[in-house]
Amino acid sequence: MSSWQIVRIVAGLFILLSLTLGLPDSPWFINTWWLAVTAFVGVNLMQSGFTEWCLLESVLRKFGVKAGN
């Protein structure tokens, strides 16, 4: 699996987790502040789209994960 695939999987998991913990109708609701994680992930995805740089991808490459195509 390449670094860009892992980044997208992690982003998707963070979004789903934060929605599960932040939406009042969820059975696992904790607090609406969890929705800030969703916003943070979205902003970081937009930033990486414009700058073509992602911190998680850089970290994964240093651990030897191959770059995507």
C-alpha positions in Angstrom: 0.0 0.0 0.0 1.4 3.4 -0.9 1.6 6.5 1.3 -1.2 8.4 -0.4 -3.5 5.4 0.1 -2.7 5.2 3.8 -3.3 9.0 4.2 -6.7 8.8 2.6 -7.7 5.7 4.8 -6.5 7.5 8.0 -8.4 10.7 7.0 -11.6 8.7 6.3 -11.3 6.8 9.6 -10.8 10.1 11.5 -13.8 11.7 9.9 -16.0 8.7 10.6 -14.8 8.4 14.2 -15.3 12.1 14.9 -18.7 12.1 13.4 -19.6 9.0 15.5 -18.4 10.7 18.7 -19.7 14.2 17.8 -23.2 13.8 16.4 -25.9 14.0 19.1 -28.0 11.2 17.5 -25.1 8.8 17.6 -25.3 5.9 20.1 -21.6 6.7 21.0 -22.1 10.5 21.3 -19.6 12.1 23.7 -19.5 15.8 22.8 -20.1 18.0 19.8 -16.5 19.3 20.0 -15.5 16.1 18.3 -16.9 17.7 15.1 -13.8 20.0 15.3 -11.7 16.9 14.3 -13.8 16.5 11.2 -13.2 20.2 10.3 -9.5 19.8 11.0 -9.2 16.8 8.7 -11.1 18.6 6.0 -8.9 21.7 6.2 -5.8 19.5 6.0 -7.1 17.6 3.0 -7.8 21.0 1.2 -4.3 22.3 2.2 -2.6 19.2 0.9 -4.6 19.5 -2.4 -3.3 23.0 -2.9 0.3 22.6 -1.7 0.8 19.0 -2.6 2.3 18.4 0.9 1.0 16.3 3.7 2.7 15.8 7.1 1.4 12.3 7.5 2.6 11.3 4.1 6.1 12.7 4.9 6.2 10.7 8.2 5.1 7.6 6.4 7.8 8.0 3.8 10.4 8.3 6.5 9.2 5.0 7.9 9.8 3.4 4.5 6.3 3.4 3.0 6.6 3.8 -0.8 5.3 6.9 -2.4 2.1 6.8 -4.5 1.9 7.2 -8.3 
